[in-house]
Amino acid sequence: MVNKINCVIFDLDGTLLDTIEDITDAINLAYHKNGLASYSVKEVMYFVGSGVDLLVERSLRARKLSIDYFPSIKKEYLIAYQNCQKNKTKPYPGIVETLIHLKDKGIKLAVISNKPQIDTEKVIEYYFPQGLFDLVVGATKDTPLKPNPEVVFQTMTKLKVTNEETIYVGDSDIDMKTATMAKLKSIGCTWGFRTLEELLKNNASYVVNTPEEIIKIIC
């Protein structure tokens, strides 16, 4: 157990929600619209985590495709994801119960995602009880993407909490880097899109294999 925690900041994709199949379907539809071959779920796992632009750029680089495809694929991806983001996505087992437990303890809960704000809000509203999160932050033109710690600082300011009473939970190297740069303790989740080795390499303070283990660390 860590020092008294009054706020937990969560990543979204790969941490709270298993979104990878819907993301894969959307990027593949965008590729098909451009006459290009599809990707596997395993491949797409390593494209996500840094926002839509880098998702598309990484997918193009993986096959050494021209950057000229970027505008069309990004446009088609955004359209496709709006239509399929609730098809196969689901909360990871035990996540909702863990969040409710933390909330009942009086702990403030926030989500910070590199997913566009509109998509972040939609899936949070659809998959989680109303009012569970005190703040939901997605990507906007005025919000820096993780691992830039500014978005974390803004979140803590709005929730009136300090570094010492806040902990960050995520599944990727980006999340661990975000926590480190924001001077927060971090919890790495092994059920997401990255490996245990990557979490440890990027200085996860704790590593958990189930959501219930988060409660043991915090409470």
N, C-alpha and C positions, 0 to 999 in steps of 0.2 A: 504494500500500500504506500502511496506517495503522500506528501503533505496535503493538507486540506485543499481539495479541488472544488471550485465553485462554478467552473465552466468547462465544457468539453466541445472542442471544434472537430467536426467530422468532415472528411472527404466524402464524396458521393459515389461515383462509379468505382466499383471494385471494393468498396468499404461498406456502404449501406445497401446499395443495390447492385445486383448482378445484371448489368446492362449490355454485356459484350455481344450477345447474339443479335440484339436489335441494332447496335452500332454496326456490326458486321453486315447485316442485311442492308442497312442504309448505304454503306460505302460501296457494297457490291452492286446495288441498284444504280448508283451514280456511275460506276465503272461500266456497267452494261449499257447505260444510256450513251456512253462515249465509245462503244464498241470494243471495250477492253475486258480482259478476263478477271474473274473474281478472286478474292482472298479467303483463306481459312480463318476461323476464329482465333487460332493460335497466333497467326501472323498479325491480325488486327490488334491483339492484346498489347503488342509492342509499338503500335502507332498512337494509342490513346494516352491521355493524361496531361497533355499540354495545350489543350484547346483545339478548335476545329482547324485552324490554319495549319498547325503542325501535324495534325492527323492526316490531312490531305497531302502535305509536303512529304511526310515520311512514307506514305503509300506510293507516291510517285518515285521517290528515290529508291525504294526497295526493288523496283523493276527498271530503274534507269530510264524512266519515261520523261518526256519533255515537260517543263514547267508550264508550257503553253496550255496544258490540260487543266491547270489549277482552277481558273475561274469557273469553268463548266462543271468540274467535279465538285467543287465546293458548293455551288448553287444547287446541283442535283442532290447532293448529300443532305443539305439543310432541309430541302423539300421532303425527301424520303424519310428522314428521321422524324419530322413532324408527324408523319403518317404511321410510323411503325414503332415509336418509342414505348408503347404500352403493350406490344404484342407478346414478347417473351421475357421482358424485364420482370424481376421479382426481388423482394428483399431477401437477403441472406437469412438462413434459418437462425432464429434467436435474436435477430437484430431489433425487431420491433419491441419485443419483451424487454430487452436490455435498455433501450431508450426510455421506455415507460418507467422502468425501475429507477433510472438516473433522474428522470424528471420528478418522480415522486419523492426523491431525496432532496428536492429543491435545487438541483444543479441546472444551470443554464445550458442549453444545447444550441449549437450553431452548425450550419453546413456551409462550407466554402468549396465551390466547384469551378473548374475551368470550362465546364459546359456553359453554353449561352444562358443568360438569366431566365429567359422565357421557358426554356426546356427544363432548367433546374427547378423552377417553381412548379411547372406542370407535373413532373414526376413526384415531387415532394407532396404536393396536394393529393395526388392520386393514390400513392402507396402508403402514406403515413397518416395517423390521426391528426385532426385539425388542432392547431395550437401546440403541437409537440415541440416544435423548434422555435426558439426565441428570435432567430435571425437566419435567413436563407440568402446566400450570396453566390451569384453566378457571374459569368463573364459579361462585361459591358465595355463600351468604348472608354469609359472613365475608370474602370477597375483593372488594375494590373493583374496579370495571370500569375498563379503559383509557378515557380517557387519564390517569386518576389514577396517578401514578408509584409509589404505595405497593406495588402488586403487583410492580413491577420491583425495588424495593428489597428486598422479601421474597425474591424469587428470587435476587438476587445474594448476599444473606446466606446462604441455604441452600447455594449453590454456592461460597461463600467466594471471591468475586471482587469487584473494585473497578470503579468507573465507567471508569477509564482502560484497563482490559483487557477491557471488554465493549462489544459493538456490537449494535445493534437493527436487525432486518430486517423490513420490512412493506410493504404496498401502498397504504395509505390515509392521509388526513389525520389520522385518529385515531392511527395508529401513529407518524407523525412528531411529533405533539404529545406523545405518550407519551415518546418518546426525548428530546425537548427538555426536558420537565419533569423527567426523570430524569437530565439532564445527560449523556446518552450520544450518541456518534456514531450516525448512522442511515444505512441503505441503503434507498432507495425502489425498489420493483420495479414496472416498467411493465406487467407481464403480468397484473396483478390487476384489482381492481374500480374503481380510480380512474385519473385521467389523469396524464400527466407534469406538466402545469401545476399540478395540485393538490399533487403531491409537492414540487415546487420552491417553491410558494407557502408550504408548511408546513415549509420549511427542511430538506429532506433533505440530509444531508451528501454523499451520493453517490447516483447513480441508475444502475440496471442494467437491461438489456433481456433478459438471459438469466441463469439461475442460475450458469453457469460464471464470469460476471464477478464474482460474490461472492468466489470463490476468489482471483481476481487482486487484489482489494482487501485481503483479509484475510491471505493467505499470501504 
